[in-house]
Amino acid sequence: EPEVTQTPSHQVTQMGQEVILRCVPISNHLYFYWYRQILGQKVEFLVSFYNNEISEKSEIFDDQFSVERPDGSNFTLKIRSTKLEDSAMYFCASSERTGGNEKLFFGSGTQLSVL
Amino acid sequence: GDSVTQMEGPVTLSEEAFLTINCTYTATGYPSLFWYVQYPGEGLQLLLKATKADDKGSNKGFEATYRKETTSFHLEKGSVQVSDSAVYFCALSDRRSWGKFQFGAGTQVVVTP
């Protein structure tokens, strides 16, 4: 089965530094997402992206966050100035379609540790 | 807003035992309901889904029925195997959303030989 690939699997950074988390979605998918899971808490929606635009975002996704599809294959999440509370597992996902019934394919995640 | 509540884990049981993981939801619309599974070191994988009331999703021996009257989507398996050890997430998605799933906190299941 096709896979969503995320790199790196673990990223350690200092508070205030910028980080970029990278994802390669499944090649024929058009919709892309970022979720995160703080240790011991729920998996939370951050943002959805389609046609080079943000479709929907949560309250978590403030001005410190941005997403980009810089080329035909990568999908990135940038955090401009990391805070301790940004430490979490970040999951990228993609789907062929949307509408509430879509099957999301998730990557295995990037564990971000902010020191 | 929409939300999902599922039973806390870990749930530890012996091989061939019966597994139930409770999941209830609150939603303003008519959501689709999902169970995702996460095996160690891997991403979340769709296990099964149901898109309307009374639908039953099933896969790999797991089943869940969309119960609108009790706002529930409990996951069941009649005879678990060691390979079913994983974290299970209940989730809902509103048809008006763009992949904005609401997940439960996850339930870790440990199956011992």
Interface residues (C-beta under 8 A of the other chain):
Chain A: V4 Q6 Y31 Y33 Y35 Q41 K42 V43 E44 F45 S48 Y50 S55 E56 S58 F91 A93 S95 T98 G99 G100 N101 E102 K103 L104 F105 F106 G107 S108 G109
Chain B: P31 S32 Y36 G41 E42 G43 L44 Q45 L46 K49 T51 F89 A91 S93 D94 R95 R96 S97 W98 G99 K100 F101 Q102 F103 G104 A105 G106
